[in-house]
Structure formats: structure tokens, C-alpha cells
Amino acid sequence: MRTAKNKKKRKWLRVTGIILLVLLVAGGTYAFTVYKSLKTAVETMHQPIDRKQSEKRQEPVTFKEKDPFSVLMLGVDERAGDKGRSDTMIVLTVNPNNKSVKMLSIPRDTRTKIVGKGTEDKINHAYAFGGIPMSMDTVENFLDIPIDYYMKVNMEGFKDIVDAVGGITVQNDLDFTQDGFHFTKGPLTLNGEKALSYTRMRYEDPRGDFGRQTRQRQIIQGVIQEGASVSSLTNFSDIFAALGKNVKTNLTFDQLMDIQKNYKEAGKNIQQMEIKEQGTMINKIYYGLVSPEEQQRVQNELKAQLELK
């Protein structure tokens, strides 16, 4: 029989979900030590950026009034002496009124205007050219929606987050080998190192980057599920430490607490979105081209989710 104490412990750990827009999942009264550890981790993660409010947003987002909002998640491979590129770009649009989160993966080879650079290039090059602000501006222009916040995850360190939650389980639909690991079809339990390799495979997948994006979303959702279901507090400090070390965001601790309080029902309904494109070679460089019709379709769905006119 589950004790009230164990139920309370599960509520504490759900807070870890806040950081990956799992920030939407849990609630409860916080034990002082857990609260303090979480606040320290979030303060370490907090990294404001010099960027004006979007022209596509007439009024600033107010979490206490439950305004829909968007977050650009950037998965960056950061190594010594290399700024890296945002090989993973996911836009989350959160709507507490219809109680849903829509998760759109943008293929890294997508050709679009790089805002602030004056050229057309692969969308993930925006990070290399101008960091987080240029990535946000470029994605905002491409999708024609305001990008309100960002969350950058160091993919090299993401394995620490997976290990901190005790590993994850995914449903694999393709038999393949990557980095010396063999991944069979069916349910797989992955530690951090295997999870990172699982997300990186692209060339053996007939779906190309779309298959890779699917695996990336599986890993994110796996972290969400494990972070929300663990019944022991013994590793909460490891989880917070891994998040603080490998995640940066312009969301403050108070904003995250408001999201946790006012948007938690939306986090229970995460819907996947994909944007279709046609691969082509331009000047011997591979790009993904998105048709105007497909771009408009995606823009309309996201605007509806954000309740924009």
C-alpha cells in the first residue's frame, strides 16, 4: 500500500519536469531542501539575452493570466574550442486553454532566411552566426509566430540528465547500429550514453532527419515520464545538478513557478508536429526546401495554438 509520504515524494520529483517543459507537469508543497536545490539549479540555468520583445507579440506574455506562449528548444553539441551548431531545433507552443503542448521539430537543413545575416542558409547555421538571439529571430521569421523564450540543452551533457532520472524507455521502430551500440526494434531501456547515440543516428534511417527528430522527441518525452514517475527523492540532487549544468534558459525561477502552477494540465497532452520538405542540392550543398503551402499550413496551426489573430 502506498503511503502518503511516498505520494508526496513523487510530487517533489515532478518539478524536475519544469526545466524541459515538463515544467508543466506537477504540483505540491515543497520541502525546504528540495525547493532550495531546485532554486539553485534554476538560477544556474538562467541566462538572459539581449533581445527586444517580438514585433509579433503586441503584449508581453503573462503567466498568471494563463497566456499561451512559445519556447525554442536548442540542442547544441558544445565541445572545447567549438561554439557548435543547433543540430536539434524544437518549438513548443503551450496553450492552457485547450490543455495542450504542440512540439514541432524543425529539420536542421531547412533552407530559410537567416535574420540578421542577410542570407539564405540552413536554419541551424543561425546559431553559429549569431547565437541564441539570431536563432530565435530566424525561427520566428520562418514560422511567423513570436518566439517568447528559449531553452538550450548541451547534448553532450544531456546523457547526464538521462542517467540522473535513472534511464528511460523508448519504443524503437527501426533496427540499427550507432556508435557501437545495436538498437533492436521494440521497447528499449537506455542509459545516458545509449540515449545520446540513439538520437544521433540519421544515415541508416530511410526517413533521414525526420526519423532522427522522432527519436529526439522520444528521448525528451522519456525524460519527462521518468522525472514525473520516480517514487524516491534519493536522486533529486543529481537531477537538479545535471539540469543546472547542461540547460540554459531566459526563464526565471518565478516564471517557472508560475508555469508550474498555471499550465500543468497542458503538460499532460504533448502533441507531435512535423514539417514536410523536399531535399535538394544547391551549389553542391544539401538543403531541405519547404513549399509555401506547407509553410503556411504549419504557421496556421501554430498561430491557432497561440491564439493569435
N, C-alpha and C positions, 0 to 999 in steps of 0.2 A: 504494500500500500504506500503510495507516495505521500510524504509528509509535507506539511505547509512550508517547512524550511526549504525542502528541495524545490518546491514550486517557486519560491521566492528567488532562489539561486538562478533558476532558469531565466527569470526576468532580468537579472543583472546582466547576464551574458548577451542578451538580445541587443543591448546597447551597442555592442561592437558592430552590429549591422549598420549603425548610423553612418559609419565612415564610407561605406561603399554604396550608399543609397539603400542600404539596408537600414540606414538611418531612419527608416520609415517603419520599423517593424515592432518595436516593443514598448514597454512602459513599466511603471512600478516605482516604489520608493527606493532611493539609492542608499546603500550602506556607505558610510563615510569613506572608507578606504577605496572602494570601487569608484566612487564619484571622483575622488581626488586623482586616482590613476588615470581615469578617463579624461579629466580636465587637463592634466599634464600632457597626455598624448595629443589631444586636440590642439593645445597651444603650440606644441612642437610642429604639428602639421600645418598650422595656419601660416599662409604665405600670401599676403595681399599683393595685388598687381596694380600697376598704373594704367588704368583703362577707364575711359568715360562710360557713363551709362549708355546702353544701346539706344540708337535712334528708333529702333523698332519697338521700344518699350516706353509708353507715354508716362507711366507712373512706376516708381520702384516697386519691386515685389515686397509684399508684407505677409510674412508667415503667420502672424497672429490673425490675419483676416483670411487665411487659407487661400491665397492666390496661387494659381498654377505657376510652375517655374521650370526652368531647364538647367541641366548640368552637362558640361562636356567632360567626358572621362578620357584621359590620355594615358595610354600605356607606353612608356618610354624605356628603351634599353639604354641605361646610363652606365658607361664604363669610364675608367680613368682616362682623362685627356680627350674625351669624346662627348660632345653635347648630346648626341643621339638624335633619333627621329621618332616621331609618334607613330609607331607601327600599328598601334591599336587606337581607334577613334570611335567612341560610342557616345551618342547623345541620348540622355534620359530626359523625358518630359513627364512631369509629375502633376497629376490632377486629383485633388482630394474630393472633388465633387462627384466625379464618376468613379472614384476609388481605383485608380489605375496608374501604372507607370509604363510608358512605352519606351522600349530600348532599341535604338536604331544604330546598327553598325555601318560605318562609312568605310568602304574599301580604301586602303592606303594609296592605291594607284589612281584613284579618281582624278581626272583632269578638271581643273577649275581655276578661276581667277584667285591669285594669291593677294589678298588685300594688304596694301602697304608695300608691296614689292613691284606691282605694275606688270606682272607677267602671268601667263597661264602655266601651271605645272601640276605635279602630283600633290594632292591635298596634304599629304603628310610632310611635305617639304616646308610647309609654313612654320612648323616648329623649329626646324633647323635655321630658317631665315630670321625669324623674329620671336621665337619662344612662345610662351602661352598666350600673350595678347594677340599676336598675329594668327595663331591657330584659332582662337575664339572668333576673331573678326572674319577670318576666311570661312569658317563653318557657318557663321551667322549669315554671311552673304550667300553661301551656297544653298542653304535651307530656307532663307528668307524668314527666319524667326529670331527673336532675341536669345542670345546665349547668356544666361544670367550668372552662372557660376562655373567653376572648373574643379576638377579633381585629377591630379596627376599621380600615377602609380608607377613606381620603379619596377619594371617587370623582372629584373634580375633579383630584386628583393621580394617579389610577390610570393615566391616559394616559401619565404619565412612566414607570411600570413597564412598560407595553406597549412603549413606544419603547426602553426600556433593554434589553429582550430581543430587539430587532430587528424588532418587529411580530409579528403572529400570523395564523394561517389558520383560518377557520371555514367550516362548511358551512351556508349560508343557505337556508331553505326558504320564504321569502316575499319577493316583490319589493316594496320600499317606499322612500320618501324621508324623511330625517330631518335636520334642521339643514343643509339644502342639499346633503346627500350622498345619492346614489342607490345603493341596495344591491340588486343583482340576485340572482336565485336561483343557487345553485351555490356552489362554493368561492370565498371572498373572502380577500384578504390585506389586513389592516387595520393602520394605524399607530395611535398612541395616541388621537388626536383622533377618528378614524373609529370606533374601538372604543367610545369613550365614547358617541358618538351612536347606534351600533348597539344598545347596551344600553338606551338611554332610550326608544326608540320603543315606544308602547303602543297608541295610539288607532287606528292603521291595521290592527292585528292582530286578527282575529276571535277569537283566544284571549285577548285582553285581557292582564291581568297575567301569566297563565301563559306566554304567548309571550315576554313580557319577561324572565321568570325563566329561560326556556330560553336566551335569548341571553346573560344574565348568566353562567350556568353555562358556556356555550361560551367566553366570554372568560377565565374563571378557568382552565378546562382548557387553553385555548390558551397562557396564560402558563406553566402547568405544563409543557406539552410543549416549548415553546421553551426554557425555563430548563433543562430536562433534556437537550436535544439539541445545544445550541450547542457547537461544537468549538474555540472560541477564547476565551482569557482576556482579550482586549483590552478588553472592556466590563464586566468583573466589578465594577469600582469604580462604574460608572454604575448597575448593577443594585442593588447594596447601598445606594447613596446614595438611590435612588428609594424603596426599601423603607423605609429608616430615616426618611425624610421623611414618608411617606404611610401608614405602618402603625403601629398601637399594639396592644400585647398585654400580658396579665399573665403570659405565659410567659417564663421567664428563659432566658438563654443555655444554662445547664447542662441545663435541662429540654428545650430544643430539641435539644441534642446527644444526650440520651437517647432522644428520639423518633426522631431520625435513625438511631440505632444499632439500636433495638429494634422499629421499626414500618415500616421501609422497604418491606417486601413488601406491606403493606396499601395503600400509596400507588399501587401499580400497578393496583389494581382499584377504581375510583371508580364507585359506582352511584347513579343519579339517583332521587330520590323526589319525588312531588308530593302535595299535599293538595287534595282537591276541595272546592269551596264554592259556595254559591248567592248571587249578588249580589242585594241588596235595598236599598230606600230606607227609612230610619228618620229621622223628623223632617227630611226633605229632605236627608239625608246618606247617601251610598253606603257600604254595608258588605258584606263577604263573610262569610256565615254558614256555619259548618262543622257538619254534623249530628253528634249524639253517636256514631252508628255509625262515621262517617268518622274522627272524632277518636280513637276507641278503636282503630280499625284502625292508624292511624299510630303511636299510642302503643305498641301491642303490637309493631310491627315495630322501633321504636327501642329498646324495652326488651330485646328479643331480641338486638339488635346490641350492646348494652352489657352483656349477660349479667346483667340484673337480674331478681330474682325477682318 
